[in-house]
Amino acid sequence: MNSPPPITSRANRRRALSLDNPATPLLGTIARRKSDKREQDEAAQRSHRMHVVSGCQCGSMYAVVALLSLAVMGIVFSARRPNAFTPSLPDMPPGQTLPGQQRAHTILPRHLLQPACDGFNPHTAWEHLAAITTTPHPFNSRANSDLTRKYIQDQFRELQAEAIALGRRNVRYDDGLDNSTWTRRHEARLDDGEPLQPEEVLEVVQGDNMVMWVGGVVDSVEDNVPVSIEIDVDQESQTALLVSAHYDSVATTYGATDDGGGVAVALAMIRHFIHHPVQHTLIFNLNNAEELGMFGASAFMGALPNSTMETGSGHPWKKYIRAFVNLEGAGSGGPSLLFRGSNYDIIRHYADNAPYPHASVFANDLFPLRIIQSETDYSVYTRHGLQGLDIAFYQRRAMYHSITDDLPIQSLYHMGSNAQATITGLCNTPYLDSIELAGNRATPHRSSSSSEPFSPRAHFAGKGVFFDVLGKQMFIWELWTLLLSNTFVLGLGLPVLTWAMVKIGVALVKKHRDRTNRLRSTVENPHSLRSILDPSSQSLAEFSEDGSSAPLSPLNSHYRHRRRHSGSLEHDQYDPPGKRAIVKTVGYITLIITLDIGALLEASNWLERVNPLARYSHPWLALLALGWLLLVVNTVVVYSITLFEALVCGPVPVVRGTAQWTIALGLWWWLVMLVIGTGVAGWLGTGALYGSTVLAVCAGIAALVQIAFSFIPPATDAKGPRKVWIAVLVLNLLLPGILILDLLVLVVHMVGHTLAGGSVMYVAYGSFLIPIFLSMVPVISRARNFKMALVSELLMLALLFWALTSVEPFTDQDPAGIAFSQYYNQTARTSYVELSTTAGPGYLDRILEHVDERDTESPSAFGTRAKCSPITVNGRLESCRFEPKHQVFEDPGRDVPVHAEWLSPKRESTEGWREGRLQILAVESRICSVYLAETSVGMETELWFEPALGVPPTSSKEDEIREPPAVNHYRKTLHVWAREWNRAWVAGIRVKEPKQPQHQPHSQHEEEEGTVYDSKKTPTVSLKVVCGYDDWSSGQGYASEFNHLRTHLPGWTRIRDGGMNPEGLFTVGVDMHF
């Protein structure tokens, strides 16, 4: 075969001249036309590859997103699955104790420590729990005083004897000193029509707590001999830690979670600290009547300092307390959560010592915002200025306060291990001694810089940001530290780092261009023979896949035109988009988030009409459907933006579009971090917005990676595209997805069984998902095959929402709740039963229909459903009243339950007052109330409490516990929670008539409110005595209707304590006049 002529031949020199000079019609005309055609075809193919992605490529990109999303969900749900929050239980017989290991000084990671080193014995707590949950034991039941309280008293005696056998003399219990009476007067406004009517309320609580003292032991040296010094109650300078739990339950549950678990853990810890003492004293307050209004803790602490609305001295041991740990239950099983902490310092001890930390500042900040309508004894102690922790169970809230409430031993172990390790850490450090009492308020000693009133740090003093990741590791910072980091490290550091990276990249590109100057002549003359025969000689220094010109490339317009058709997906090297493009894309992201929120609102309103409580039993299906809706909305918006830019500005290459979205996301979350994570969080003083910092960090790193790769030229022998977009997706999705989904699982468990809120709950769920699906926008832009993606997404969305609208909202594991109350008017000898539910319209009728179907003894025509006609109140609440078959408290030979008698004739005073003393005795009830009706303006009334018979109104003993009663014409209420059974007490009543008595009512309202007028008699005031009963499990006859309803309810319904009456499930009223 003949070789081609050399380039220096005469013929080729003439051919080269003709090619370099198109005006010369020589030999290369035909060949040049063929070359131009081939060049145009190749450019069109390259442009097609730049702007269109095949179905296979699109599917592979979405597959990567799906795999990464499944990995995030798998990691979270694997760590948060039931019974995965603790390792295997320690092999310890009940009653055995181990010394434990203080976590603050261990060098081993938490997951390498054996369960035995925690020192907590769950089997001991399990035995206690089984003993105190044999029957419901509300405050107003014999089971409360005769079973539960007696069991705790017996355990205290045994523990004290056990301590004495060990040679410890500073362990003692008290069930008699805490007999203080606490009173509180406040104003309430009852919604009794329009306008709201004010009410004066006086609450009287006689303490019934069980308190135990476990003195500290300090190691010392006397005469070179080590000795142990026991701290006892007579040492005034000591400091103590309070451990609190309550032993009463509501009437509709055995009280396993609320708060049998806390009591069982406390009893197990008492034995542990008797055998393994700490340096500071521990005071265990197992209080009563918490479910009625945190009255046990209030009686223990007494009146607030300098309060004019409260009285009571409290327990004498309270003066030693500097901090507390409260053990509670707000669900039915699962791990225990540190959901409230008073300041950073004490939370730090939990983070340093708890072996299985589970905490959330998000829950800590929901209570001040009143998003969670519930309270614990934590509020009482913090009002008295104590620093403390609130640890509670929170999962399976559908079983909360129901008869099927249960608590597994793993939950006891989780709470006990964390609480015991935290208490050990607190009491073996100088923390309690560092807390100063200022006006009876415990305040941790801090440096002067943070205590200055005008110091910015003073506003955030003690506030912390804390959370755990998957139950493995807990993170905690001071809020002040986080705000400073957001402002300077991220707010200023990220822009500076970006600027430096761009400068370095530009310098590297310039250096690379200088090395290729020897090829510049060839690049500037694209019609030269050398450039045609050897295209690879063209410089790659400024060659971009996306076709965009580099801002520092002083190339002629003809070369830049060729560059726009030279890129392909074979190389991922490209220049960062311009500033205007980034700012424009930030606007697009704002549009996407706005449309996401709008779509969530519309979907929530639609679900509210179709199946409003589907989230109640199927929260994960609701999350999946809402997340898929966000994916569809994001795809539609990106598709629309791409079409718009293609029509207005020309086609946007694939890679440049991906980079544009990635960098814009970094800028967006940086702005969110500054405005919300720093500004709003600092203004509100909340750490719950820490997620914006995490999102800003991850998105900022992803944007920096994207910028860095834009300045790195591809290798000339590279095969296939670089996978930079996968690395960027991992940075944007993996860590933020895990943190957000982990927090979302917590939120679902906490508020998922809240029937209130309506469509707001769906919007709240979807709002958590917006950052996760926003991180997928660059991949959606890169995949480009929008039509195929949209068809698939819409089909899946339709399937998910069909399933969401078809599921039953209530199941056996997620039951609906129904509230029961029965009122008996002892004066008129009439009774009625009231039922209510917040399950939604129509559900009360379904429940009663099922009750009648299961009741084979009564014909359906005379069943509960026929007698009870539900009415809807406030959209979701349904209630009905009916007359029961059996009038309670009317058994033959049974005495009337409530005895209300005037002790003496009504006395007239010189100042125009009429005064009387009403003696009240409720048989087998410790809760009674007196309701004094509102009178006409000018007719003033007083209502007060007298603790014992024979005490004159002016005695000094009464002045110690009695508030000056309110004097006005408003309605007044006196609530009394007595310590003893079947003991009478006295209510004092005074009425002052107007100077010019009116013999006719001023209005119909006055007549209805209780002022009775007679033309021949003095006006009288109506009052009612109401006493409560809660004991339905002992076979009492008055509970027949309750037991009938309870045993015939459908499996997807439970009776729960609805708090319909402050006196209890069953109430007896006596109508009187004064």
Protein Blocks (a to p, Z undefined) as FASTA:
>chain_A
ZZdddfkbmklmmmmmmmmmmklccfklmmmmmmmmmmmmmmmmmmmmmmpccfklmmmm
mmmmmmmmmmmmmmmmmmmgghilbccdddddehiacebjafklpcbdfklpcfklnopa
fklmmmmmmmmmmbccdfkbfklmmmmmmmmmmmmmmmmmmmmmnopakbccdfklmmcc
cdddddddddebjaddddddddddddfbdcddddddddddeehiacdddddfklmkbccd
dddddfbdcfkbghlmmmmkmmmmmmmmmmmmmmmccfbdcdddddehklnnopmmmmmn
opaehiakbgcebjfklmmpmbdcddddfbeedjdddfbdfbfklmmmmmmmmmbgcddf
klmmmmmnomagcddfklmmmmnopacdddddfehkllgoiakbccdfklmmmmmmmmmm
mmmmmmmccklmmpccehhiacddddfklmpmklmklmmgoiacdddehhlaccdddfkl
mmmmmmmmmmmmmmmmmmmmmmmmmmmmmmmmmmmmmmmmmmmmmmbmklmmmmmlpcfk
lgcfklpacfklccdfklmmmmmmmgcfkbccdcdddfklmmmmmmmmmmmmmmmmmmmm
mmmmmmmmmmmmlmmmmmmlmmmmmmmmmmmmmmmmmmmmmmmmmmmnopadfklmmmmm
mmmmmmmmmmmmmmmmmmmmmmnopaklmmmmmmmmmmmmmmmmmmmmmmpccdfkbgcj
dfklmmmmmmmmmmmmmmmmmmmmmmmmmmmmpmghijmlmmmmmmmmmmmmmmmmmmmm
mnopmmlmmmmmmmmmmmmmmmmmmpcfbdfklccdddddddddfklopacdddddfkbg
hklmmmmmmmmmmmmkbcfklmmklmpccddeehlaccdddddfbdghiaghiacfbdcd
dfbdcdddfkopacdddddddehiabdcdddddddehiacdddddfbghiafkbmklmmm
mccddddfbdcddddddfbghiacdddddddddfbdcfbdfbfklmmnopacdfkbccdd
ddddddddfblknopaklmmmmmmmmmgcfkbccddehlafnbmbdcdddddZZ
